[in-house]
């Protein structure tokens, strides 16, 4: 991104297994925005043999932690710049970020303000654990999942409460079917008034020049 550009940032948080990534992927197809998953970005960095952060990331991911704010924000900012250079879209859905208040504040100081924090809430812990185990991902052992849930309760809820107090936090019921949750999310984003434009409106007619869809 050019130095004068300020992206619109929508943070999407929720406990492990609440369907953040699934919903963000669908929302990206609905709105003219870029979905970036902090988990995917950090996992990719962890397997990069040339990364100076590799060993630390491997340990942190096993514990359900993202690591020092400077490292995490630096890696994410690089991913945002890469995405912008590819598609010129300045609206970002940040999936699973920020997970700690200090990280959120550092991101806002160094990168961009967070316009909205969308919080996916699911009260059934046992259902969430079974969803995660069913993914068969290497870091989804029962012990690792329980650690991530503990970290979530200790740190991530504080982030949501902070943005809620600022009038920028919105809780979304993540129970029910994927489609039900998706419709709630679409309605929430359309009603928030933060520059989220429907992809069809951008990619047709007089706005077609702005479209960089593949």
N, C-alpha and C positions, 0 to 999 in steps of 0.2 A: 504494500500500500504506500502511496505517496505520503510524505510527511504531513501534508495539509489535510489528508482525508481522515475523518473520524468515523469508524464503522459503527453501525447499529448492532449492539450485542444483546442477545437474549440468552440468558443462562438457563439451563434445564437441569434441575436436580431432583433427587429422590433416592430412596434406599436401594440397595442392590436388588435386582429382580423386579423393579417396578415398571420396566418396559421403556426406559428413557430412550435407548438407541432405536428401538422399533418405531416409536412415535416420532422421533426427530427425523428419521429417514423418510417417513411418510409426509411429515410437514415440509421437508425440503422439496418434495414433488408438488406440494400444494402452493407454496409461497416462493417468491423470488429471493432465495437465501442459500447460504452454504452451511451444511451440517458438518461440524467437526467434533469427534468423540475424543475427549482427553485420554480415556483408557486406551483406545486404539493408537493414538499418537505416541503415548508413552511406551506401549508394548512394542511398537515398531522401533522406537529409539533403543529399547532394551536389547533388541536382537541385532542392532547395528554394531558390528565389530569395531567400527571407527569412532564410536561415540565415547566421549570421556565420562559420560554419566552411566554407562552400561551396568556396571556392577551394583551401583547404588539403586538404580531403577529395578533391577531384578529382585533385590532384597525388599524394597518398598512395595512392589506390586504383590509379592507373596504375603505381605502384611496388610494389604488393603490401603496403603498410604501412597500419596503421590510425591512426597519428598519436599525438599526446600522450595520455598516460593520463588526464589530467583531462578532456579533451574526449571521448574514447571512452567512458569510464565514465559521464560525465554524460549523454551521448546514450542509452546503454544503460539507465541507471537510469530515465530518462524513459519509455522504451519499456516497461520492466517495470511501471512504475506505471500506464501507460495500459492495458496488457494485464490487469493485476489489476483495475482499475476496471471492465473489460468482462466478465470471467468469474469473478472471485473465486478463481482457482486460484493457490495459492502455491508450486507446484512448477514450476521453469523448466528447460528444456533450452536451454542457451546454445550455439548452433552457431557454431563458429569463434572462440570466445573462452574464455580470454584468450590472446593470441599472444605476450606477453612477460611475464617474471616480475614486473617492476616494475608492470605493469598489473594482474596478478593480485593482488598484494599491496595495491595501492591499492583495487581493487574490494572485497576482503575487509574493508579498514578502513572503507570508506565505505558499502558496500551490504549485503553478506552473506557468510558463509563459503561456500566451495565444498565441498560434501559429497563429490563424486566427480568425477574427471576421467577421462572415457572417451576413450581414444586409439585412433583407427582407423589401423592400420598397413598400408601396401602397399609392397612393395619394388621393384616394377617401374616405374621412372620413365618409360620410354617408353610404357607402357600408360596411365599417368596423364596424360601430355601429350596423347595422342590423345583421351582422354575429354574433356579440357577444350576442345580445339579443336572437338570435335563439338558443343559446346553453342552455338556461334556467338554468344557474348555479346561485347559491345563491348570489354570489358577483357580478353578471352581471346585476345590475340595471342600468338604463340610467344615473343616477347621478354618480354612481361609475365608469362607463365607461368613462364619460366625464372627471372625475378627473384623471383617469389613462392616458388618452390621453394628458392631460395637463402636468402631471408629465413626460411622455415620451418626449414631446417636450422640456421641461425645462432641463432634465438631460441626457436622454439616447442618444440623438443626439450628445451630447458632447463626450460621450464614443466612438461612431463610428468615429467621426472626429479625435479623438486622435489616434486610431489604423490605420485609413486611412493615417494619416501623417507619421506613423511608417512603412508604407508599408504592414500592416497586416490587413487592413480593405477592405472588398469586398462587394459592394452593389449588390443586386439581385432584379430584377423586380418581385414583388409578385402579380402583376395583372394577369388576365387570369385564366385558369382552374387549379385545383390542380395538374394535370398531367404535365401541361406546366411548372409550377413553380418547380415541382420535377425534371424534366429533366434539367432545368437550374442549380439547386442545385447540382445534381450529376456531371454535367459537370464541375462546378466550383471547387468542391472538388477534382475530379480526376486530374484537371489541376494545382492544387496548390502545390503539391509535399510536403505534410507535414506528410507522413506516413499513409495516409488513404488507407487501402487495401480492395479489394473486399472480401465480406464474403465467396463467393464460392471458391475463391482462397485459403483462409485460411482453410476452412473446408473440403478440398479434398486433395488427394495426400500426398506429403511429409510434408505439413503443418497441417495435420489433428489433430496432437497431441495438437495444439494450440487452437483448437475449443472447446468452452464450450457452444455451443448452446443447448437449451433445446429440 
